[in-house]
Amino acid sequence: MSYKIVIPSTLLMTGLLLCVSTSYGTQEYAKKEKKSCTTCHGKIVADKTEMTKNLNDTGTCYKDNEHSLAKCAVPKK
């Protein structure tokens, strides 16, 4: 094998893995806020990437305010 390709590729992949993180809500957020998932999401789907796409106004506010509902308008149900 050519170490001229393997070493830089390994360093690049390691850097990407360390720097990239997922940023979507979890059930822990719902438990922490004592709200249902539909407080922040338009609908519940099994695919987590699809859940990130269906944030409502409250969910977007929650994400933008360091995962806190303190500054967000929570709709009454």
N, C-alpha and C positions, 0 to 999 in steps of 0.2 A: 504494500500500500504506500501511497505517497503521503508523507507526513505534511507536505506543503498544503494539502487540502484538508486532511483530517483534523489537524490542530486548530486552524482558524474556524472550521465548521463547528467543532466542539465548543470553542469559546463563544461563538455567536449564539448557538442554541442554548448554552448555559445562561448567557446574558438575557436572552429573551424569556426564558423560564423564570428567572429571578425578577424581572421587571414587569412582566405582564401578569395581571391578576384579573379575576372575574369580578364583575361589578353588578350583580343582580341580587335582588332581595331573596330572603330565605324564610322558611317558616319560623325561624328564630326571631325575625323582625316582627312577625305577627304576634308571637307570644310576648315579646318585649313591650309592644304597644297595646296589647290586649285588644286587638282589632282583627277582623277577618282579612284574608288576602284580597278580597274584592274592595276593600277600602282604597287600595292603591292601584289595583288592576281592573281592567274592564271585564275580563273573563278569566277563568281558570283553565289552563291547558297543561298537558303533561310535559311538553318540551320547555325546558328552562329558557332557551333562547327566544322562544315565542312569547314567554311571559315578560321578557324585557321590552318587547315591542308594544305591548298593550297597556302601558302605564296611563292612568288618567291624570288629571291635574293634581290631585293629592299625591299620587305616586311620584310625579315629577318634582313636586315641591319637597317631598320627603328625601328623594335622592339628592337634590341640590342643597339641602340644609343639613348635611352630615348625618343622615338617617335619624332625624328627629321631627316629630310632628308639632313641635312647639310653635313654629311659625306658619304652619299649614292649616288651611281651612278643611276640616274633616266633615264630609256630608253626613247628615243625620239619616239614619235608616229606620 
